[in-house]
Amino acid sequence: MVIPDNSSIVIFGASGDLTYRKLIPALYHLYASNQLPESFAILGVSRTEYSDESYREKLKRSMQELEKTEPETLEKFCEHIHYQSLNTSEEQEYAKLKDRLESLSEHYKFEQINTLFYLATPPSLYGVIPGCLAAHNLNDESTGWKRIIVEKPFGYDLESAQSLDIEIHRHFSESQIYRIDHYLGKETVQNLLVLRFANGMFEPLWNRNFIDYVEITGSEFLGVEGRGGYYDNSGAVRDMFQNHLLQVLAMVTMEPPSEIDSNSIRNEVNKVLQSVQPLSEQDLRTNLVLGQYTESNVRGQSLKGYREEEGVAEDSRTETYMALKMFINNWRWNGVPFYVRSGKRLPTRVTEVAIHFKRTPHPAFDKTAPENKLIIRIQPDEGILMNFGLKEPGAGFKAKEVAMDFHYASLEETKMLTAYERLLLDSLNGDATLFARTDAVEACWKFVQPILDFKQDPQALYGYASGTWGPKEADDLLKRDGRDWRFPCKNLTNTDYCEL
């Protein structure tokens, strides 16, 4: 286990929900498991007026409500937390931040002023804060490393993403920029690389010769949950597909990296994203389904339609569901369809990858043998399911489908880091492997931009009842190819039952 350098962690947006629910709990758990440096400071920054003590008390109450904590450990952890009120839009205000960081450096006896800046702020400040930091030389690495974490969304479309990238690069080099995608921090996403490249029985089959098609599902049972104002300007394509699911697809399809390090892995991620087949007008008409959930009753609960949600326009055309058939034009994957879907108000919360292998060519079994599948569950019940055929007991050679089911939860001796714990630790250690690089971000936006343009088409949106698996047109997307979506259950077990 590598312990990071002594450093200061500056959280912009310190009074926001992300800080209370994700960042501070993640840092607390890293501290409790002795994975933070011996000497460190956490400095919360926002406009709200707090003293160090009042901010600590607020965080303590939040932690006690949300997390299991040990009182003495929490008390010691909170001693490392400080607060600075600041107007983050005003460049001259950052003189206060510089003075405070120098003061903390003296207090904690840092040999170098290593600083991690975390932008847990509205996206409108992503281009502003780096410039203000640079105006006070807070990007200068002559006194210690300086790194900046940018939350998603990184841009609103291709043009805005390119503009934001140019703006941040004016003040920070690519090696200092960490674009966070919490999906890539999940243990099972990282395990994709080990599963593929460390096992001789999988990698030889991981290509168009043996794989029939691939499904990637990212579903949520929840609706917009009070975030209607934000979501109505985003939609499923921007919220889930452009970042999370395309990054997962890249991990599934990339070539073996020459080394297991950040540059080699991110080089291969970018290569495969550059190989994704661009969407033509015909593709958008026939291989894309966009939907929006409508009101329904689920398990005795009355669920609103999307347009009835707070903050959503009565005539909103924002999609809460998308399904897409897409291809990768390279030697490994040419001709293999990838079916990707994501949506809100679906029957259950699950993110998984389903690899469907081609059926056996043996004439005795080509019609009756069960399909071979490898299911990689990313959340919430992390694990791997393998389906294959065995002989049914009794006379004859009739094959039946059986499953081997592995759950990470069964590894009781291992404590799995949450996504934010892992990514914060990696950024403190300067390991950018699981952070999106600028070329990969741009490749994702280039692929997605035609969908964003097409969304304006008045015929491009279908309704689906809350609690179902999306519009019937999404089922037709596979049925016309003689296939069906897999309906994921709450656990990995392969049964026809699914939570409805």
N, C-alpha and C positions, 0 to 999 in steps of 0.2 A: 504494500500500500504506500503510495507516494503522498507525502504531506506537503501541501502548498507552501509557498513562501509567505512570510509575514506580510500582511497587506491590509489595505482599507477597502471596504466594499461600500460604494456609494449607490443608494437606491433612489433614483428620481421617481416621483409618484409614490412617496412613502406613506401617504395616507389613503392609498387606493386599495381596492379589493384584492388585486393580484399580490400585493405585498403582504397583506394580512393572511390570505388563504394559502398562498403557495411559497413565497420567497422566504419569509421569516420562519415558518415551520420547517422548510427544507434546511435552512442554515442551522436551526436548533438541533435537528436530528444529526446533521454532520458534526456539530459540536459535541453532542451527547455520545457519539460513537468515536470520538477522538480523531476525526478526519480533517478538522480545520487546524490551521497553524497555531502554535503556542501563543503567539501574539497577533491579534487582529482587531480591527475596528469595523463596526457597521454604522454608517452614517445615513440616516433617512433625510431626504430632501423633498420638500413640497412647500406650497404657499401657506398652508395652515400653520397657525402659531402653536407650537408646543415647546416646552422645556425638555431637556433630556429625561427628567424624572416623569413628567406627565406622559411623554411618548412611551416610555418603558412600561408604565402602568397600563396604558391602553393596549399595548402588544401583549402584556401578560394576561390580561383578561381575555383577549381574543384567543391566545394559545390555550388557555385553560378550558375554553368552550369548545375549541375545534380539535385539539390534539391530546393524546395521552402524554403527560409531562411528569417529570420528577421535580418536586418543588425546589430542592437545593440546586439541581443542575440548571433549572430555568432561571433561578436567581443569579447564578454565576454567568450564565449566557447573557442575560439582560444587562449586566455590567459593561458588556462590550458594545452596547447599542447607544447611539448618540443621535441628535437631531439638529437640523439646520433649516430654519425657515428661509425661503428664497423664492423670488419671482423668476421662474425658470425661463421666461421669455425675454428677460432684460439682461443684456450682456454685462453691464457694470455690476450687477448683483453677484456675479461669480467671483468677484474679489473676496467676498465673505467666505465662499466655499474654499478658495485657495488658502486663506488664512486658517480656516478651521482644519483643513487637512494637514497643514504644517504643524498646527497645535497638537493634533492627534498623533502625528508622527513622533513628536517629542515626548508626549505622554506615554506612548507604548514603546518608546526607544527603538523605532524602526531604523535599521541600517540603510535601507533604501525606501523611497516613497513609491511602493507598488500600489496601484489603484485599479480596481475593477468598477466601471461605471455601468449601472443597469438602468435602462430606459423603460421603466414600468409606467409609461405615460401614454396619453393619446398620440396616435401616429403623426398628428400635426406638429409635434415637437421633435420628431426623429431627425429632421434636418437642422433644427434650431439649436438644440443642446450641444451637438459636436462643435458647431462654430463658436458658441459661447465659451466652451471649455478651451478651445484652441486660442481664443483671444487672451486668455490668462495663462497660456503655456501649460495647461493641465493635460495636454496630449503629448508633452515632451518626455521621451524615455531616457534622457540622460541621467535622471535621478532614480530610475527604476521603471519597470514595465507599466504601461497604461493600456488597458483593454476596455472595449465598450460592447455591451450586449444590447442588441436591438430586438424587441419583441415583434411578432407578426401583428398585423400584416405589413410586409415590406413592400409598400406601394399599393396602389388601387387598381392599376392596370400596367401594361408594358411601359407606356410613356412615363407615368409617375414613378415607377420602380427604377427606370433608368435615370431620371432626374434626381431621385433621392440617393441613388448610388454615387452619382457624380458629386453631390453636395457633401456626403459623409467622407468620400475619398479626398476631398479638399483638405481635410483636417486629420484624418486617421488613415494609416496604411491598411491594406487588406489583412495583413497578419494581426492587426489590432482589433479587427471587427469580427464580432461573433453574432451571427443572425440565428436566433434561437427558434427551434421548432421542437416543442416538448415531445412530439411523437417519436423523434429520433432518440430521445433519452430513455425510452421504454426498453426494458431488458430484452423482450422478444424481438424487437426490431434489430437490436444489435446482434442477437443470436442468429438472425438470418445469415450473417456472414460466416459464423462458426458452423452452422448447420450445413451450409453449402460447401464451404471450402476446406473444412476439416474432416469431412466424411467421404470416403471413396465410393460409397454406395449411392450418393445423391448427385454429386456434380457431373458424373458421366451421363446422367439422364436429364440434366437440366438444360434442355434445348429443344428445338423444333422437331427433332427426330422422334422424341419420346413424349413430349408434352402436347396435349390436344388443345387445351385452352386454360386460361388463368382468370379467376375472379378475385377482385379486391373490394371488400365491403367496409364501409365506415358508417355505422348507423347509430342513432340516438333515439331513445324513447321520449326524452324531454322536448318541449317546444323551444321558443325563444326566451322563456323565463325572465320577463321584464326587460330584455335587451332588444325589444322590437325596433326601437329607434336606430340602434347600431346595425342590427341584422338586415333591416330593410334597405340599407345602403351597401350590403355585402352580398348575402345569398350563399347558397351551398357551393357554388363554383369557387368563389373567392375564399370562403370560410374554411372549407375542408379540402377540396380537390386540388387547387393550385399549389398548396404547400404540403399538407400532411400526406395525402394519398399519392401524389406524384413522387414524393420522396420515398415512400414505402415501395412504390413500383420500381424505382431506381435501385433500391437495395436488393429487390428480388431478381432483377434482370442484369445487373452490372457484371462485367467481366472480373475474373480474379485479379486483385491488386498485386503489384509486384512486392509490396511490403504492407504490413498492417500498421500503417501510420496515416496521419491526416492527409498529407498531400497525395499519396498513392490512392487511398480510398476515394477521396473527393475528385481526383482525376477521372476515375472510372465512373463515378456517379454522373459527372458532367458528360462524359462520352456517350453514355446510354441515353441521357436526356436529349442530347443533340441528334440521336438516331430515331427518336419518336416521329412517326409519320405525321406530317402536318395535316390538319383537317381541311378538306375541300368543302365547297358548298354542298355537294352531294352527301358527304359524310355528316354534315350538320343537319341535313334534312332526314337522313335515314338511320344514322348511328348514335344520335343524341336524343335523350328524353329528359325534359325538364318538368318538374311538378311542384305543386303547392298544396299543403295539407288543408283539409276542410274539417268542419266539426263532426264529431261522432261520439258515441258512448263506448268506453272501453272498461271492462271489469266493473261496471256499475258507475263509472266516473264519466261525467260529461266533460269533453275536451273541446276547447274553442278551436275554430278555424284560424288560420294564420291571419286573415284580414280582420279578425276580431281582437287580435292581440294588441295590448297597449303600445302605442308608438308606431303602429303599422297603418299605412294609408288604406282607405276603404277599397281602393281599386288597385292595390299593389300588384305588380307583375314580378315581384322578386321570387325566385325559385327557392324552395326549401328541400328539394330533392333533385338529384341528377343521376343519370345512368349513361354511360358512354362505352361504345365498342371502339377500341383503338388498337394500333399495331406499332411494332418497333421494326424499323428497316435495318437490320444487320444480320450477319451470318447466323448467329445463334437463334434469333427469334423470328426470322422472316416467315410470314404466313400464320403465325400463332395469334389468335385474337385475345385481347385483354379486355375483360368486362369489368368496369369500375363503377361503383354506385355509392352514393352517400345521401343521407337524408335525416331530417328531424321528424319526430312523431312516428317513428317506425316501431315495430313490436318490441324491440329490446335494444339495449346498448351493447354494441359489439364492434370491434374492428378485427378483421381477419383476412388472410390470404388463402385461397383454395387453389391448389395446383391439381389439375385434372390430367392424368396420364392417358395416353392412347391405349385402346383395348388390345388385347392379345391377338396376333394374327392367326393363331391356331384355329383351324376350321371347326373343331369340336366345341370350342369355347367362345368364339368371337361374338356370338349373339347373347350367350347366357352368363358369361363370367361377369362378376360385379366390377364396377368401375374402380380403378385404383386412384385414390386421392391422398394428398398430403395437405392437411389444414394447419395453418400457422396462426394461432390466436394471439393477437397483440394486446387486446384488452376486452373485458375486464378480467377474464379468467385465463391468465396467460398460460399457454401450453401448446402442445403439438399433437395432432391426431393423424394416424396413418390408417387408411382403409385398404384392404386387399381381400382376395378370395381364398376360401378354404372349402374342402369337401364337406357337404352335409352328412351327418351320421346316417348310416343305413345303406341300402343297396344303391348301386349306380354311382355316377360321378358328378352329381349336381353340385355346383359351387354356390356358396353363400358368402355374403359380405361380413367380415369381422373387422374389429378395430383395435388398435393399440393406442392408448390414451396416456399422454404425459402432461402433468400439471406442475408448473413451477412451485405452486404452494406445497407440493409434496416434499420439497427440499427444505425441511424444517431447520436444518443446521445452517442454512444460508439466509442472511438478511439482504433482501433485494432493495437497492436504492430506488427511490421514486425518480421519475423523470427529471424533476427540477433539482433534486439532490445530485444526481449524476451530472447534469449539465453545468450546474454551478461549480461543482468540484473540478470538472474538466476545464472550465474557463479559468479558474484560479491556477490550475496547473499548466495553462497554455496549450491544452490539447484541443484542437479545433475539429477533430474527426467527425463529430456528430453535429456540427453546425454547418448551415448552408453557405456555400461560397458564391461569390457574385456571379460567376458564369452560369452556375446551376440555377440560381434564382431567375436570371434573365431568360434562360432556356425554358423554364416553366411558364413564365409570363408570355413568351412568344407562342408557345403551344396553346395557351388558354385564351389569348386575345380574340381569335375568331369566335369562340363561344360567347365571350362578353359582347361582341358586336351582334351576334345572332340573337341574343336574348331580347333584343328590341323587337323581334318579329312577333306580331300579335297572335300568331298561330302556334307559338313555340312552348306553351305552358299548359300542363294537364293537371286536373285535380286528383287527389287521392284522400281517402278517409283516414283520419288519425288512427294509428294503431294497426295499419296494414303495411305491406311491404312496397308501397309506392304505386304509381299509375300502372294500369294494365298494359300500356304501351311499352313499359320497361320489360314486362314479361315477354311481349312479342319480340323484343329485340333479340332474345335468346331463342325463342321458339322457332323463329324462321330459320335458325341454324340447326334445328333439331336438338336444342339444349334447354335446360331449365336452371334458374338461379338456385343455389344452395340456400336453404333457410336456416341461418344459424340459431342455435338455442342458447340458453343462458350458460350452459357448459359445453364442453367440446364433444360430448357423446353424440354419435351419429345416429339420430333417430328421426322419424318423420314428425314427431311432436315439436312444436315451436310455441313459445309463449305468445299468446294472442289475447 
